[in-house]
Amino acid sequence: MTEMSKTLEGKVALVTGAARGLGAEIVRRMVAAGAQVTAADKRVDDGAAAASEAGAQFIELDVTDAEQWASAVDAAADGGRLDILVNNAAITRVVPILDCDPAEFRKVIDTNLVGTFLGIQAAAPTMASSGGGSIVNLSSPSAFEGTVGMPAYSTSKWGIRGLTRTAALELADLGIRVNAVVPGALRTAMTRRPGWEDEDYERHYGATVPLRRMAELGEVADLVVWLASDQASYCTGGDYAADGGLGAGSPPPIPESS
Ligand SMILES: NC(=O)c1ccc[n+]([C@@H]2O[C@H](COP(=O)([O-])OP(=O)(O)OC[C@H]3O[C@@H](n4cnc5c(N)ncnc54)[C@H](O)[C@@H]3O)[C@@H](O)[C@H]2O)c1
């Protein structure tokens, strides 16, 4: 990790889905930037270990549960102060529409979309009473197009785009900014596919991403840290991509070696 300036000094943050992957990296980078961070996840053992390593507090939170959200905001707030909420927790199911069990579809929507809604609803009053804040929701390239084999995930991320904009409009007068970050593909548990080796990921993302590779966790986490900071004080209601150019379209084919 490169030396970070203390852009979040004095800020109090709550990050969901922080037991591993991108959420754990966001916690690390926010602590490095000077924030007091509470890492939340339903995965207790991994979450507590990752938080302690990063220098953050850990709390158990299932983002689909409104009561747990109320306790999480209480636990994260310091003297009634909460400045930052990152709605990062998410799940996916890789199964096409015709084979998708409706209960599984609902579970993905409940976790990714309703979980984000509950987080905004729980955190905004505390943020407003401490003078405002910044909410960052994790979006996806799947929020901009259909995604074969991931109908529930894609639908949930499209929903987060609408929710982010609506929250930005409704909460602006309370001093709360709300934005979405669009990560490119990351090498995490979420993208692991049965039977895929490292070379398969490199071949696939090398051919389909303009920058010819997957994202490093820090390349996305730094964007989240920036949006959470006062450096982004005029940014609200936007989608901010760290996607290797995916949103611009498809890269030219890699010439076949002769
Ligand atoms: N991995 C990618 O390539 C990629 C690409 C675009 C967007 N994203 C988004 O980035 C975010 C992080 O993804 P990741 O790759 O680190 O995923 P991950 O699967 O590695 O981590 C997700 C975390 O969320 C937690 N979680 C799941 N359900 C929960 C619940 N009900 N309550 C609390 N915590 C819960 C999990 O326990 C896990 O720790 C997600 O919002 C994802 O949609 C990921």
The ligand as an SDF file (V2000), in Angstrom:
LIG
                    3D

 44 48  0  0  0  0  0  0  0  0999 V2000
  -15.5650   -9.0170   -7.1560 N   0  0  0  0  0  0  0  0  0  0  0  0
  -15.8400   -8.2920   -8.2280 C   0  0  0  0  0  0  0  0  0  0  0  0
  -15.2910   -8.5220   -9.3170 O   0  0  0  0  0  0  0  0  0  0  0  0
  -16.8240   -7.1610   -8.1340 C   0  0  0  0  0  0  0  0  0  0  0  0
  -17.0960   -6.4260   -9.2970 C   0  0  0  0  0  0  0  0  0  0  0  0
  -18.0260   -5.3780   -9.2340 C   0  0  0  0  0  0  0  0  0  0  0  0
  -18.6390   -5.0840   -8.0350 C   0  0  0  0  0  0  0  0  0  0  0  0
  -18.3500   -5.8060   -6.9130 N   0  0  0  0  0  0  0  0  0  0  0  0
  -19.0170   -5.4550   -5.6750 C   0  0  0  0  0  0  0  0  0  0  0  0
  -18.0300   -5.1770   -4.6880 O   0  0  0  0  0  0  0  0  0  0  0  0
  -18.5550   -5.5340   -3.3880 C   0  0  0  0  0  0  0  0  0  0  0  0
  -17.5780   -6.4640   -2.6830 C   0  0  0  0  0  0  0  0  0  0  0  0
  -17.4290   -7.6470   -3.4450 O   0  0  0  0  0  0  0  0  0  0  0  0
  -16.3070   -8.7440   -3.1330 P   0  0  0  0  0  0  0  0  0  0  0  0
  -15.8270   -9.2350   -4.4350 O   0  0  0  0  0  0  0  0  0  0  0  0
  -15.3620   -8.2350   -2.1210 O   0  0  0  0  0  0  0  0  0  0  0  0
  -17.2320   -9.9130   -2.4980 O   0  0  0  0  0  0  0  0  0  0  0  0
  -16.8990  -11.0300   -1.4090 P   0  0  0  0  0  0  0  0  0  0  0  0
  -17.8720  -12.1280   -1.6660 O   0  0  0  0  0  0  0  0  0  0  0  0
  -15.4510  -11.3470   -1.3600 O   0  0  0  0  0  0  0  0  0  0  0  0
  -17.2600  -10.2770   -0.0350 O   0  0  0  0  0  0  0  0  0  0  0  0
  -18.5790   -9.9210    0.2600 C   0  0  0  0  0  0  0  0  0  0  0  0
  -18.7280   -9.8070    1.7660 C   0  0  0  0  0  0  0  0  0  0  0  0
  -20.1010   -9.4870    2.0400 O   0  0  0  0  0  0  0  0  0  0  0  0
  -20.5090  -10.2590    3.1460 C   0  0  0  0  0  0  0  0  0  0  0  0
  -21.9650  -10.4350    3.1640 N   0  0  0  0  0  0  0  0  0  0  0  0
  -22.7150  -11.1520    2.2830 C   0  0  0  0  0  0  0  0  0  0  0  0
  -23.9910  -11.1400    2.6820 N   0  0  0  0  0  0  0  0  0  0  0  0
  -24.0540  -10.3920    3.8260 C   0  0  0  0  0  0  0  0  0  0  0  0
  -25.0940  -10.0060    4.7000 C   0  0  0  0  0  0  0  0  0  0  0  0
  -26.3690  -10.4200    4.5140 N   0  0  0  0  0  0  0  0  0  0  0  0
  -24.7990   -9.2210    5.7610 N   0  0  0  0  0  0  0  0  0  0  0  0
  -23.5190   -8.8340    5.9740 C   0  0  0  0  0  0  0  0  0  0  0  0
  -22.4860   -9.1570    5.1930 N   0  0  0  0  0  0  0  0  0  0  0  0
  -22.7520   -9.9380    4.1190 C   0  0  0  0  0  0  0  0  0  0  0  0
  -19.7780  -11.5770    2.9950 C   0  0  0  0  0  0  0  0  0  0  0  0
  -19.7370  -12.2930    4.2380 O   0  0  0  0  0  0  0  0  0  0  0  0
  -18.4120  -11.1180    2.5100 C   0  0  0  0  0  0  0  0  0  0  0  0
  -17.5390  -10.8750    3.5890 O   0  0  0  0  0  0  0  0  0  0  0  0
  -19.9190   -6.1470   -3.6530 C   0  0  0  0  0  0  0  0  0  0  0  0
  -20.9230   -5.1560   -3.4890 O   0  0  0  0  0  0  0  0  0  0  0  0
  -19.8510   -6.5730   -5.0970 C   0  0  0  0  0  0  0  0  0  0  0  0
  -21.1200   -6.6610   -5.7020 O   0  0  0  0  0  0  0  0  0  0  0  0
  -17.4620   -6.8390   -6.9360 C   0  0  0  0  0  0  0  0  0  0  0  0
  1  2  1  0
  2  3  2  0
  2  4  1  0
  4  5  1  0
  4 44  2  0
  5  6  2  0
  6  7  1  0
  7  8  2  0
  8  9  1  0
  8 44  1  0
  9 10  1  0
  9 42  1  0
 10 11  1  0
 11 12  1  0
 11 40  1  0
 12 13  1  0
 13 14  1  0
 14 15  2  0
 14 16  1  0
 14 17  1  0
 17 18  1  0
 18 19  2  0
 18 20  1  0
 18 21  1  0
 21 22  1  0
 22 23  1  0
 23 24  1  0
 23 38  1  0
 24 25  1  0
 25 26  1  0
 25 36  1  0
 26 27  1  0
 26 35  1  0
 27 28  2  0
 28 29  1  0
 29 30  1  0
 29 35  2  0
 30 31  1  0
 30 32  2  0
 32 33  1  0
 33 34  2  0
 34 35  1  0
 36 37  1  0
 36 38  1  0
 38 39  1  0
 40 41  1  0
 40 42  1  0
 42 43  1  0
M  CHG  2   8   1  16  -1
M  END
$$$$
